[in-house]
Amino acid sequence: MTVALMWEARAVEGRGAELLEWARTQQQRAAAVGGEELVRRETLTAPGDRVLVITWWDAAMDAELPELDDPHAGLVSRPVHRWRFESVEVAPENP
């Protein structure tokens, strides 16, 4: 089974690059301590100094997986959002 963890945060205005670097550092640490198999990791940015990290794991939905921490309060403008999804279908890249 494949489980996707999504982590999204919005930086304090003008600190998006710092939040992105913080998330990259945290991802490396989380992957190193995870007991399950990391299948894929994708990091995205969006207007408004937002950073989104999606990790796919070969694990059960309720598996103990390494989540990204919360950045320090001075770096984010609101609480971090987290979601966990179970993959139900993968479409071909070139239908």
TIVO-2410 file (N, C-alpha, C; in nm, 3 decimals):
# residues 95
REC num residu      c1      c2      c3 atome chaine
REC   1      M   0.085  -0.117   0.000     N      A
REC   1      M   0.000   0.000   0.000    CA      A
REC   1      M   0.090   0.124   0.000     C      A
REC   2      T   0.044   0.229  -0.066     N      A
REC   2      T   0.119   0.355  -0.068    CA      A
REC   2      T   0.041   0.461   0.008     C      A
REC   3      V   0.111   0.526   0.099     N      A
REC   3      V   0.054   0.634   0.179    CA      A
REC   3      V   0.129   0.762   0.144     C      A
REC   4      A   0.054   0.869   0.125     N      A
REC   4      A   0.115   1.000   0.098    CA      A
REC   4      A   0.093   1.090   0.219     C      A
REC   5      L   0.202   1.149   0.266     N      A
REC   5      L   0.194   1.249   0.372    CA      A
REC   5      L   0.213   1.385   0.308     C      A
REC   6      M   0.123   1.476   0.340     N      A
REC   6      M   0.134   1.613   0.289    CA      A
REC   6      M   0.155   1.707   0.406     C      A
REC   7      W   0.247   1.800   0.388     N      A
REC   7      W   0.283   1.899   0.489    CA      A
REC   7      W   0.287   2.033   0.418     C      A
REC   8      E   0.213   2.131   0.469     N      A
REC   8      E   0.208   2.262   0.403    CA      A
REC   8      E   0.219   2.371   0.507     C      A
REC   9      A   0.304   2.469   0.478     N      A
REC   9      A   0.324   2.582   0.570    CA      A
REC   9      A   0.336   2.711   0.490     C      A
REC  10      R   0.300   2.820   0.556     N      A
REC  10      R   0.312   2.953   0.496    CA      A
REC  10      R   0.410   3.033   0.580     C      A
REC  11      A   0.514   3.080   0.514     N      A
REC  11      A   0.617   3.156   0.584    CA      A
REC  11      A   0.569   3.298   0.615     C      A
REC  12      V   0.632   3.356   0.712     N      A
REC  12      V   0.614   3.499   0.735    CA      A
REC  12      V   0.658   3.568   0.606     C      A
REC  13      E   0.590   3.674   0.568     N      A
REC  13      E   0.616   3.741   0.441    CA      A
REC  13      E   0.765   3.768   0.421     C      A
REC  14      G   0.813   3.728   0.303     N      A
REC  14      G   0.951   3.749   0.267    CA      A
REC  14      G   1.047   3.641   0.315     C      A
REC  15      R   0.997   3.540   0.385     N      A
REC  15      R   1.085   3.436   0.439    CA      A
REC  15      R   1.060   3.299   0.375     C      A
REC  16      G   1.000   3.300   0.257     N      A
REC  16      G   0.970   3.175   0.188    CA      A
REC  16      G   1.093   3.093   0.157     C      A
REC  17      A   1.202   3.158   0.114     N      A
REC  17      A   1.325   3.084   0.082    CA      A
REC  17      A   1.382   3.019   0.208     C      A
REC  18      E   1.372   3.086   0.320     N      A
REC  18      E   1.421   3.030   0.446    CA      A
REC  18      E   1.336   2.910   0.488     C      A
REC  19      L   1.204   2.921   0.471     N      A
REC  19      L   1.116   2.809   0.504    CA      A
REC  19      L   1.145   2.689   0.413     C      A
REC  20      L   1.167   2.715   0.284     N      A
REC  20      L   1.200   2.609   0.189    CA      A
REC  20      L   1.328   2.538   0.233     C      A
REC  21      E   1.431   2.612   0.268     N      A
REC  21      E   1.557   2.552   0.312    CA      A
REC  21      E   1.537   2.472   0.441     C      A
REC  22      W   1.457   2.526   0.533     N      A
REC  22      W   1.428   2.455   0.658    CA      A
REC  22      W   1.360   2.321   0.627     C      A
REC  23      A   1.260   2.323   0.536     N      A
REC  23      A   1.187   2.200   0.501    CA      A
REC  23      A   1.281   2.098   0.437     C      A
REC  24      R   1.370   2.142   0.350     N      A
REC  24      R   1.465   2.050   0.287    CA      A
REC  24      R   1.553   1.982   0.391     C      A
REC  25      T   1.601   2.058   0.488     N      A
REC  25      T   1.684   2.002   0.594    CA      A
REC  25      T   1.605   1.901   0.676     C      A
REC  26      Q   1.480   1.933   0.709     N      A
REC  26      Q   1.396   1.843   0.786    CA      A
REC  26      Q   1.365   1.715   0.709     C      A
REC  27      Q   1.344   1.725   0.579     N      A
REC  27      Q   1.315   1.608   0.497    CA      A
REC  27      Q   1.429   1.508   0.502     C      A
REC  28      Q   1.551   1.557   0.493     N      A
REC  28      Q   1.667   1.468   0.496    CA      A
REC  28      Q   1.674   1.396   0.630     C      A
REC  29      R   1.648   1.467   0.738     N      A
REC  29      R   1.652   1.407   0.871    CA      A
REC  29      R   1.541   1.303   0.885     C      A
REC  30      A   1.419   1.337   0.840     N      A
REC  30      A   1.304   1.246   0.852    CA      A
REC  30      A   1.327   1.119   0.771     C      A
REC  31      A   1.382   1.130   0.652     N      A
REC  31      A   1.406   1.012   0.569    CA      A
REC  31      A   1.510   0.921   0.632     C      A
REC  32      A   1.605   0.980   0.703     N      A
REC  32      A   1.712   0.902   0.764    CA      A
REC  32      A   1.663   0.819   0.883     C      A
REC  33      V   1.558   0.866   0.952     N      A
REC  33      V   1.512   0.795   1.071    CA      A
REC  33      V   1.389   0.708   1.044     C      A
REC  34      G   1.333   0.716   0.925     N      A
REC  34      G   1.212   0.639   0.895    CA      A
REC  34      G   1.239   0.490   0.886     C      A
REC  35      G   1.149   0.410   0.944     N      A
REC  35      G   1.162   0.265   0.938    CA      A
REC  35      G   1.096   0.207   0.814     C      A
REC  36      E   1.007   0.282   0.752     N      A
REC  36      E   0.938   0.236   0.632    CA      A
REC  36      E   1.012   0.285   0.508     C      A
REC  37      E   0.975   0.231   0.392     N      A
REC  37      E   1.044   0.267   0.268    CA      A
REC  37      E   0.986   0.394   0.206     C      A
REC  38      L   1.072   0.496   0.194     N      A
REC  38      L   1.034   0.619   0.125    CA      A
REC  38      L   1.037   0.591  -0.025     C      A
REC  39      V   0.922   0.609  -0.092     N      A
REC  39      V   0.911   0.582  -0.234    CA      A
REC  39      V   0.946   0.706  -0.315     C      A
REC  40      R   0.898   0.821  -0.269     N      A
REC  40      R   0.915   0.944  -0.345    CA      A
REC  40      R   0.895   1.063  -0.253     C      A
REC  41      R   0.962   1.172  -0.285     N      A
REC  41      R   0.943   1.297  -0.210    CA      A
REC  41      R   0.939   1.410  -0.311     C      A
REC  42      E   0.845   1.501  -0.294     N      A
REC  42      E   0.835   1.617  -0.382    CA      A
REC  42      E   0.815   1.741  -0.297     C      A
REC  43      T   0.888   1.846  -0.331     N      A
REC  43      T   0.877   1.973  -0.259    CA      A
REC  43      T   0.832   2.078  -0.359     C      A
REC  44      L   0.730   2.154  -0.320     N      A
REC  44      L   0.673   2.255  -0.409    CA      A
REC  44      L   0.664   2.389  -0.336     C      A
REC  45      T   0.662   2.495  -0.414     N      A
REC  45      T   0.639   2.628  -0.357    CA      A
REC  45      T   0.523   2.692  -0.431     C      A
REC  46      A   0.463   2.793  -0.367     N      A
REC  46      A   0.350   2.864  -0.426    CA      A
REC  46      A   0.357   3.010  -0.383     C      A
REC  47      P   0.286   3.095  -0.456     N      A
REC  47      P   0.282   3.235  -0.415    CA      A
REC  47      P   0.237   3.248  -0.269     C      A
REC  48      G   0.279   3.354  -0.207     N      A
REC  48      G   0.244   3.375  -0.068    CA      A
REC  48      G   0.342   3.308   0.026     C      A
REC  49      D   0.464   3.277  -0.025     N      A
REC  49      D   0.567   3.216   0.058    CA      A
REC  49      D   0.522   3.083   0.119     C      A
REC  50      R   0.451   3.002   0.040     N      A
REC  50      R   0.404   2.871   0.086    CA      A
REC  50      R   0.497   2.760   0.038     C      A
REC  51      V   0.512   2.659   0.122     N      A
REC  51      V   0.593   2.541   0.090    CA      A
REC  51      V   0.507   2.417   0.116     C      A
REC  52      L   0.509   2.326   0.020     N      A
REC  52      L   0.434   2.201   0.031    CA      A
REC  52      L   0.532   2.086   0.013     C      A
REC  53      V   0.528   1.989   0.102     N      A
REC  53      V   0.610   1.869   0.091    CA      A
REC  53      V   0.516   1.749   0.090     C      A
REC  54      I   0.533   1.665  -0.013     N      A
REC  54      I   0.456   1.541  -0.023    CA      A
REC  54      I   0.555   1.426  -0.024     C      A
REC  55      T   0.536   1.330   0.064     N      A
REC  55      T   0.619   1.210   0.065    CA      A
REC  55      T   0.528   1.090   0.046     C      A
REC  56      W   0.575   0.994  -0.035     N      A
REC  56      W   0.503   0.869  -0.059    CA      A
REC  56      W   0.581   0.757   0.007     C      A
REC  57      W   0.509   0.673   0.080     N      A
REC  57      W   0.572   0.565   0.156    CA      A
REC  57      W   0.508   0.432   0.121     C      A
REC  58      D   0.588   0.328   0.115     N      A
REC  58      D   0.537   0.192   0.102    CA      A
REC  58      D   0.508   0.145   0.244     C      A
REC  59      A   0.385   0.175   0.289     N      A
REC  59      A   0.349   0.152   0.429    CA      A
REC  59      A   0.198   0.147   0.443     C      A
REC  60      A   0.152   0.098   0.556     N      A
REC  60      A   0.009   0.097   0.587    CA      A
REC  60      A  -0.036   0.238   0.626     C      A
REC  61      M  -0.165   0.263   0.611     N      A
REC  61      M  -0.220   0.396   0.641    CA      A
REC  61      M  -0.189   0.439   0.784     C      A
REC  62      D  -0.189   0.346   0.877     N      A
REC  62      D  -0.167   0.381   1.017    CA      A
REC  62      D  -0.023   0.359   1.063     C      A
REC  63      A   0.069   0.341   0.967     N      A
REC  63      A   0.210   0.317   1.001    CA      A
REC  63      A   0.271   0.438   1.070     C      A
REC  64      E   0.367   0.410   1.154     N      A
REC  64      E   0.443   0.515   1.221    CA      A
REC  64      E   0.544   0.569   1.119     C      A
REC  65      L   0.518   0.689   1.068     N      A
REC  65      L   0.603   0.748   0.965    CA      A
REC  65      L   0.661   0.880   1.014     C      A
REC  66      P   0.779   0.914   0.968     N      A
REC  66      P   0.842   1.039   1.013    CA      A
REC  66      P   0.773   1.161   0.951     C      A
REC  67      E   0.711   1.240   1.034     N      A
REC  67      E   0.645   1.363   0.991    CA      A
REC  67      E   0.743   1.479   1.003     C      A
REC  68      L   0.727   1.578   0.918     N      A
REC  68      L   0.806   1.699   0.934    CA      A
REC  68      L   0.757   1.773   1.059     C      A
REC  69      D   0.850   1.831   1.131     N      A
REC  69      D   0.816   1.907   1.251    CA      A
REC  69      D   0.751   2.039   1.214     C      A
REC  70      D   0.712   2.113   1.315     N      A
REC  70      D   0.666   2.250   1.296    CA      A
REC  70      D   0.789   2.342   1.299     C      A
REC  71      P   0.800   2.435   1.205     N      A
REC  71      P   0.908   2.533   1.212    CA      A
REC  71      P   0.887   2.622   1.335     C      A
REC  72      H   0.992   2.693   1.375     N      A
REC  72      H   0.976   2.784   1.488    CA      A
REC  72      H   0.874   2.892   1.454     C      A
REC  73      A   0.806   2.942   1.553     N      A
REC  73      A   0.693   3.034   1.535    CA      A
REC  73      A   0.729   3.158   1.455     C      A
REC  74      G   0.850   3.205   1.463     N      A
REC  74      G   0.890   3.326   1.390    CA      A
REC  74      G   0.905   3.306   1.241     C      A
REC  75      L   0.902   3.181   1.194     N      A
REC  75      L   0.920   3.153   1.052    CA      A
REC  75      L   0.789   3.136   0.978     C      A
REC  76      V   0.684   3.094   1.047     N      A
REC  76      V   0.555   3.069   0.981    CA      A
REC  76      V   0.449   3.169   1.026     C      A
REC  77      S   0.355   3.196   0.935     N      A
REC  77      S   0.251   3.295   0.964    CA      A
REC  77      S   0.121   3.232   1.014     C      A
REC  78      R   0.115   3.100   1.016     N      A
REC  78      R  -0.003   3.028   1.065    CA      A
REC  78      R   0.039   2.885   1.096     C      A
REC  79      P  -0.046   2.809   1.165     N      A
REC  79      P  -0.010   2.670   1.195    CA      A
REC  79      P   0.010   2.587   1.068     C      A
REC  80      V   0.098   2.490   1.076     N      A
REC  80      V   0.125   2.397   0.966    CA      A
REC  80      V   0.001   2.311   0.943     C      A
REC  81      H  -0.027   2.279   0.816     N      A
REC  81      H  -0.135   2.186   0.781    CA      A
REC  81      H  -0.073   2.054   0.743     C      A
REC  82      R  -0.134   1.945   0.790     N      A
REC  82      R  -0.088   1.810   0.759    CA      A
REC  82      R  -0.207   1.723   0.717     C      A
REC  83      W  -0.183   1.636   0.618     N      A
REC  83      W  -0.283   1.541   0.575    CA      A
REC  83      W  -0.214   1.409   0.545     C      A
REC  84      R  -0.289   1.301   0.557     N      A
REC  84      R  -0.240   1.167   0.523    CA      A
REC  84      R  -0.343   1.106   0.428     C      A
REC  85      F  -0.294   1.056   0.315     N      A
REC  85      F  -0.381   0.997   0.214    CA      A
REC  85      F  -0.331   0.858   0.177     C      A
REC  86      E  -0.425   0.773   0.134     N      A
REC  86      E  -0.392   0.640   0.083    CA      A
REC  86      E  -0.413   0.642  -0.068     C      A
REC  87      S  -0.315   0.594  -0.142     N      A
REC  87      S  -0.325   0.591  -0.287    CA      A
REC  87      S  -0.428   0.487  -0.329     C      A
REC  88      V  -0.518   0.526  -0.419     N      A
REC  88      V  -0.618   0.433  -0.471    CA      A
REC  88      V  -0.603   0.406  -0.620     C      A
REC  89      E  -0.528   0.493  -0.691     N      A
REC  89      E  -0.510   0.475  -0.834    CA      A
REC  89      E  -0.392   0.560  -0.881     C      A
REC  90      V  -0.314   0.504  -0.972     N      A
REC  90      V  -0.206   0.578  -1.036    CA      A
REC  90      V  -0.230   0.570  -1.186     C      A
REC  91      A  -0.247   0.685  -1.249     N      A
REC  91      A  -0.271   0.691  -1.394    CA      A
REC  91      A  -0.136   0.692  -1.467     C      A
REC  92      P  -0.133   0.639  -1.587     N      A
REC  92      P  -0.008   0.645  -1.664    CA      A
REC  92      P   0.029   0.790  -1.692     C      A
REC  93      E   0.160   0.816  -1.704     N      A
REC  93      E   0.206   0.952  -1.729    CA      A
REC  93      E   0.166   1.001  -1.866     C      A
REC  94      N   0.166   0.914  -1.967     N      A
REC  94      N   0.127   0.950  -2.104    CA      A
REC  94      N   0.013   0.859  -2.148     C      A
REC  95      P  -0.111   0.901  -2.120     N      A
REC  95      P  -0.224   0.813  -2.155    CA      A
REC  95      P  -0.237   0.788  -2.302     C      A
***
